[in-house]
């Protein structure tokens, strides 16, 4: 394990890619085993939930063995101030998404929220929020910070790289039937989100408020979308979502570069 930890410092790009690839492999194997064991389709909610959760437990195990749990924000829940700031950011994001994707500022999802289709959406997005934040804003972001340093330049570079990796993952939507153009703009929107999410995690030392924002905002869009049958998000909707998130990106990066953030690498590399 010490050799693997040294590898993370000497070959950060290879380490990051190997961690991503191994996560996908573990998730695929766990998904397949679950599908076979319970005799259900590979694409059913149960195997699709178990697979990523098992892969994320593998990532948490690596973080624990490396001694990174608290420093990466996985082992810290944050204080009341952090959650209040996150709540304000979440409220803004919900309004921004409502306008960008649906053309109005209505936050009423009452009827859709109590529908039979809403429960699996909520469950699935909670898993997505936890899984993706532990991987991208937890271990991968911290691994990049350790190599690039916790100077202002190093922190900005780590946030940007982790956001690009996060956004790139969403290019897989092209294999789910979306056009290349829409997949690209969706990946860019995810990259923009990843920038202020990463800055938040470094500033406040916890990824859990961001996991809640990630899950909650995704669930809101999908549940509100239940009231718009046949609606397909296009280049225009994602472009609006990008533009409306720019204040959050600018503000979070300004704090990150101008404030005196906590020491991100407390232990000796």
Backbone torsions as a table, in degrees:
resi	resn	phi	psi	omega
1	UNK	NA	-35.1	177.9
2	UNK	-64.5	-36.4	177.6
3	UNK	-65.5	-39.1	178.7
4	UNK	-65.6	-38.6	178.2
5	UNK	-66.6	-40.4	177.1
6	UNK	-64.7	-36.8	177.8
7	UNK	-61.2	-35.3	180.0
8	UNK	-64.4	-27.6	179.8
9	UNK	-89.3	-36.1	-176.7
10	UNK	-83.0	-27.2	-179.4
11	UNK	-135.0	69.0	-172.3
12	UNK	-61.5	-39.0	-179.1
13	UNK	-67.6	-46.3	178.5
14	UNK	-63.0	-40.0	178.6
15	UNK	-62.1	-45.9	-178.9
16	UNK	-61.9	-45.3	179.4
17	UNK	-65.9	-40.1	-180.0
18	UNK	-66.6	-34.5	177.7
19	UNK	-67.2	-42.4	177.8
20	UNK	-63.8	-46.4	-178.8
21	UNK	-63.8	-43.5	-179.5
22	UNK	-65.7	-34.7	176.5
23	UNK	-61.8	-46.4	179.5
24	UNK	-63.2	-39.0	179.9
25	UNK	-66.0	-46.1	179.0
26	UNK	-63.2	-41.6	178.8
27	UNK	-62.4	-42.5	-179.6
28	UNK	-65.5	-42.8	179.8
29	UNK	-65.1	-46.3	-179.3
30	UNK	-64.8	-36.5	177.5
31	UNK	-64.5	-45.1	179.6
32	UNK	-64.2	-44.4	179.5
33	UNK	-61.8	-42.9	179.2
34	UNK	-63.0	-42.2	179.6
35	UNK	-62.9	-42.5	179.8
36	UNK	-68.3	-43.7	-176.2
37	UNK	-63.1	-43.0	-177.7
38	UNK	-93.8	1.6	176.8
39	UNK	55.4	50.5	177.3
40	UNK	-126.7	169.3	179.3
41	UNK	-67.7	149.4	177.9
42	UNK	-56.7	-30.9	-175.7
43	UNK	-94.3	6.0	176.8
44	UNK	-68.3	155.6	-177.1
45	UNK	-57.5	-37.8	-176.4
46	UNK	-62.1	-58.0	178.6
47	UNK	-64.1	-32.7	179.0
48	UNK	-69.4	-20.5	175.9
49	UNK	-90.2	-43.3	-177.0
50	UNK	-65.3	-42.3	-177.3
51	UNK	-56.0	-57.0	178.7
52	UNK	-61.8	-34.7	179.9
53	UNK	-66.4	-42.1	177.9
54	UNK	-63.7	-43.6	179.0
55	UNK	-62.2	-35.8	180.0
56	UNK	-72.5	-33.9	173.9
57	UNK	-62.2	-34.9	176.0
58	UNK	-64.3	-41.0	177.9
59	UNK	-65.9	-42.1	178.0
60	UNK	-62.0	-38.9	178.3
61	UNK	-61.6	-42.4	177.8
62	UNK	-63.0	-45.5	179.1
63	UNK	-60.3	-39.5	179.1
64	UNK	-65.7	-46.3	-179.5
65	UNK	-66.3	-30.6	177.4
66	UNK	-79.7	-12.9	-175.5
67	UNK	77.7	28.8	-174.4
68	UNK	-103.5	-1.5	-169.7
69	UNK	-55.5	-52.2	-176.8
70	UNK	-75.2	-42.7	-177.5
71	UNK	-63.4	-31.7	-178.7
72	UNK	-81.7	-7.0	-179.8
73	UNK	92.5	-4.6	179.3
74	UNK	-73.4	-37.6	-174.8
75	UNK	-93.5	13.5	179.3
76	UNK	-127.8	131.0	-176.8
77	UNK	-90.7	-17.2	-179.3
78	UNK	86.6	161.0	-178.6
79	UNK	-98.5	-178.1	-176.5
80	UNK	-61.5	-39.9	-179.9
81	UNK	-58.9	-44.0	-179.6
82	UNK	-61.8	-43.5	-178.2
83	UNK	-69.5	-32.2	177.1
84	UNK	-68.1	-41.7	176.2
85	UNK	-62.1	-42.6	178.7
86	UNK	-63.2	-37.4	179.6
87	UNK	-64.3	-41.2	177.2
88	UNK	-63.5	-43.8	178.8
89	UNK	-64.0	-38.9	179.5
90	UNK	-64.7	-43.5	179.3
91	UNK	-60.9	-43.3	177.8
92	UNK	-63.7	-43.9	-177.5
93	UNK	-63.7	-39.9	178.8
94	UNK	-62.2	-44.1	177.8
95	UNK	-63.9	-41.2	-180.0
96	UNK	-64.2	-45.1	179.4
97	UNK	-65.5	-38.7	179.8
98	UNK	-60.8	-44.7	-179.9
99	UNK	-71.1	-42.9	-175.5
100	UNK	-66.5	-44.6	-172.7
101	UNK	-92.7	-23.2	-174.8
102	UNK	-124.3	-6.9	175.5
103	UNK	76.4	16.2	176.7
104	UNK	-147.7	170.5	-179.8
105	UNK	-105.9	13.9	-179.6
106	UNK	-69.8	129.6	179.1
107	UNK	-104.6	9.7	-176.2
108	UNK	-78.7	109.4	175.5
109	UNK	-124.6	24.5	-173.9
110	UNK	-55.7	-52.9	-177.7
111	UNK	-64.9	-43.2	179.3
112	UNK	-68.0	-34.1	-176.6
113	UNK	-63.7	-32.9	-177.8
114	UNK	-94.9	6.0	178.6
115	UNK	-76.4	162.8	-179.4
116	UNK	-65.6	-25.4	-177.9
117	UNK	-77.4	-18.5	-173.8
118	UNK	-74.1	-38.0	-174.6
119	UNK	-59.6	-49.4	177.8
120	UNK	-64.3	-30.0	177.0
121	UNK	-64.3	-47.1	-179.6
122	UNK	-61.2	-47.4	-179.6
123	UNK	-60.0	-45.9	-178.2
124	UNK	-64.8	-41.2	-177.0
125	UNK	-73.6	-28.5	172.6
126	UNK	-62.0	-44.7	178.3
127	UNK	-63.9	-45.1	179.9
128	UNK	-59.8	-45.5	-179.9
129	UNK	-60.3	-46.3	-178.9
130	UNK	-67.0	-49.3	-175.6
131	UNK	-62.0	-51.1	-175.1
132	UNK	-70.5	-33.1	179.5
133	UNK	-73.9	-38.5	176.0
134	UNK	-61.3	-40.9	-177.8
135	UNK	-72.8	-52.9	-171.1
136	UNK	-88.3	-46.9	-179.0
137	UNK	-91.7	-7.3	176.1
138	UNK	-96.9	-89.7	-171.2
139	UNK	-69.2	-49.1	-175.2
140	UNK	-65.3	-43.7	178.8
141	UNK	-61.4	-44.6	-178.9
142	UNK	-67.1	-37.6	177.1
143	UNK	-60.9	-39.5	178.6
144	UNK	-68.9	-40.3	178.7
145	UNK	-62.8	-39.5	-179.8
146	UNK	-60.4	-34.3	-178.4
147	UNK	-86.3	-44.0	-176.1
148	UNK	-81.2	-16.7	177.6
149	UNK	92.8	159.5	-180.0
150	UNK	-100.6	30.0	165.5
151	UNK	-73.2	169.8	179.9
152	UNK	-61.1	-41.7	179.2
153	UNK	-65.4	-42.7	180.0
154	UNK	-63.6	-43.2	179.8
155	UNK	-64.5	-43.8	179.3
156	UNK	-62.1	-43.6	-179.4
157	UNK	-63.5	-41.5	-180.0
158	UNK	-65.0	-42.9	178.1
159	UNK	-61.9	-44.8	-178.1
160	UNK	-64.7	-46.3	-178.6
161	UNK	-64.3	-43.4	179.4
162	UNK	-65.0	-35.6	178.7
163	UNK	-67.8	-40.2	178.5
164	UNK	-64.6	-41.3	176.8
165	UNK	-61.7	-43.1	178.9
166	UNK	-62.6	-46.3	179.5
167	UNK	-64.6	-39.2	-178.7
168	UNK	-60.1	-34.1	179.4
169	UNK	-59.3	-30.4	-177.5
170	UNK	-77.0	-5.8	173.3
171	UNK	-66.7	-18.8	177.6
172	UNK	-62.1	-15.4	177.3
173	UNK	-60.6	-23.2	178.8
174	UNK	-64.0	-26.6	178.9
175	UNK	-83.4	-6.8	179.2
176	UNK	-100.4	13.2	174.8
177	UNK	106.5	-7.2	178.6
178	UNK	-78.4	152.6	176.9
179	UNK	-68.7	157.8	179.7
180	UNK	-59.5	-41.4	-178.3
181	UNK	-61.9	-45.1	179.8
182	UNK	-68.4	-39.1	177.7
183	UNK	-61.8	-39.0	179.8
184	UNK	-66.5	-45.3	-178.6
185	UNK	-70.5	-32.2	175.5
186	UNK	-66.8	-38.7	177.1
187	UNK	-65.7	-38.2	177.8
188	UNK	-65.8	-41.1	178.0
189	UNK	-61.9	-40.3	178.1
190	UNK	-67.1	-35.1	176.6
191	UNK	-63.7	-43.0	178.2
192	UNK	-62.3	-44.5	176.5
193	UNK	-59.6	-44.0	-178.2
194	UNK	-62.2	-26.6	-179.9
195	UNK	-68.5	-48.6	-178.7
196	UNK	-78.4	-25.3	174.4
197	UNK	-66.3	-43.7	179.6
198	UNK	-65.0	-41.1	177.9
199	UNK	-62.0	-40.4	179.0
200	UNK	-60.4	-46.0	-178.0
201	UNK	-62.0	-43.8	179.8
202	UNK	-66.9	-41.5	-178.6
203	UNK	-63.2	-43.0	-169.9
204	UNK	-109.2	-5.5	172.0
205	UNK	74.0	20.3	176.7
206	UNK	-148.3	142.4	179.0
207	UNK	-101.4	-5.1	-173.3
208	UNK	-70.8	-38.4	173.9
209	UNK	-61.3	-36.1	178.1
210	UNK	-69.9	-36.8	175.5
211	UNK	-60.3	-39.4	178.5
212	UNK	-67.3	-42.0	177.6
213	UNK	-63.3	-44.3	-179.9
214	UNK	-59.3	-52.3	-178.8
215	UNK	-65.3	-45.4	-176.4
216	UNK	-65.3	-42.0	-178.8
217	UNK	-69.9	-41.1	176.2
218	UNK	-60.8	-47.0	-178.6
219	UNK	-62.3	-40.3	180.0
220	UNK	-59.6	-47.8	-178.4
221	UNK	-62.7	-44.7	-177.5
222	UNK	-68.5	-39.3	-179.9
223	UNK	-71.2	-41.7	176.6
224	UNK	-63.8	-32.9	178.5
225	UNK	-64.0	-19.8	177.4
226	UNK	-63.2	-26.0	179.4
227	UNK	-85.5	0.2	179.7
228	UNK	-125.3	70.1	-176.5
229	UNK	-59.4	135.4	178.5
230	UNK	84.7	-2.3	-179.1
231	UNK	-69.8	129.0	177.4
232	UNK	-121.0	120.1	-179.9
233	UNK	-69.3	133.9	-175.7
234	UNK	-118.5	-171.8	179.5
235	UNK	-55.5	-40.7	-176.3
236	UNK	-64.8	-45.1	-178.6
237	UNK	-62.7	-45.5	179.8
238	UNK	-66.5	-34.4	177.9
239	UNK	-63.2	-44.4	177.1
240	UNK	-61.6	-40.5	-179.9
241	UNK	-63.2	-37.3	177.8
242	UNK	-65.4	-49.0	-177.9
243	UNK	-60.6	-43.7	-176.5
244	UNK	-71.9	-18.5	176.6
245	UNK	-87.3	-12.2	-176.6
246	UNK	-57.2	-38.5	175.8
247	UNK	-58.6	-37.3	178.0
248	UNK	-68.1	-38.3	178.2
249	UNK	-64.6	-48.8	-177.6
250	UNK	-63.0	-45.7	-178.1
251	UNK	-64.1	-45.9	-177.6
252	UNK	-67.3	-40.6	178.7
253	UNK	-69.9	-34.2	176.1
254	UNK	-61.8	-47.0	177.3
255	UNK	-59.9	-42.3	-177.2
256	UNK	-63.8	-40.1	-175.2
257	UNK	-88.0	-25.6	-177.1
258	UNK	-100.1	-30.9	179.4
259	UNK	-76.7	173.9	175.4
260	UNK	-105.2	89.5	-176.3
261	UNK	-67.2	160.9	178.3
262	UNK	-58.9	156.1	172.3
263	UNK	-60.8	122.6	-174.9
264	UNK	-87.1	-23.5	-178.2
265	UNK	-119.5	80.2	-175.3
266	UNK	-72.4	-27.2	-177.7
267	UNK	-97.1	163.5	179.3
268	UNK	-72.9	126.9	-179.7
269	UNK	-59.9	NA	NA
